[in-house]
Amino acid sequence: MNTTPLAGRAALVTGGSRGIGLAVARALVRAGARVALLARSRAVLDTVVAELGPLASAHTCDLTAPVQVDVVLPEALQALGGRADILIGNAGVFPLAPVAETSPGAFEETLQANLVAPFRMLHAVLPGMREAGQGHIVTIGSVADRHIFPGNGAYSTSKFGARALHEVLRAELTGSGVRCTLVSPAATDTPIWDPIDPDHTPGFPKRADMLRAEDVADAVLWALTRPPHVNVDELRIARS
């Protein structure tokens, strides 16, 4: 059994310093891939890279700031040997508020973080993938990309948009050698829940009843390691 099925592959992981992004980065490194991690906190990224070892590199970037992306992305690609075979679009924010209490600015910020920033990353790496005739784009979605919940006006809008972008990509990339997968987990116990404190807030699942970040990472790795002629269009993951 091949324990390093992604050896020689290069991956960009956004939001790689914690939660699902960190779990995915660990899974990719264990599978032999080189990984460039993008996140806002340099100190946390440095700690993660120290854990992951020489296959990982840290790149501090606010993905909602185009100027930073334009500077940092070439550096990350250079650390990967000049190319990305895998893009894991994971970074995002999770604001909760009724529509009437969501300011236009907060709505725009959510779309920037959860939809525009992933598009910017995708736009940068997709031409190289198409030219190489291979690559894999994984979008981390959410149960909120297909189900509506109160207080999710900004978040669900961004995740429904990410689903739509994935579907367009899938239609455009068929036969190109570039694959794309939407991984949509139910509530997952990550630090994104810390400000909400779901254990003590009515209407939310308890953290003990949520998925683990490692569950989502396992699904991502499974999709990435299917034979080249197999595209896993979508994975929906829930707690059994």
Buried (B, 14 or more C-beta within 10 A) or exposed (E): EEEEEBEEBBBBBBBBBBBBBBBBBBBBBBBBBBBBBBBBEEEBBEEBBEEBEEBBBBBBBBBBBEEBBEEBBEBBBEBBEEBBBBBBBBBBBBBBBEEEEBEEEBBEBBBBBBBBBBEBBBEBBBEBBBEEEBBBBBBBBBBBBBEEEEBBBBBBBBBBBBBEBBBEBBEEBEEEEBBBBBBBBBBBBBEBBEEEEBEEEEEBBEBEEBBBBBBBBBBBBBBBBEEEEEBBEBBBBEEE
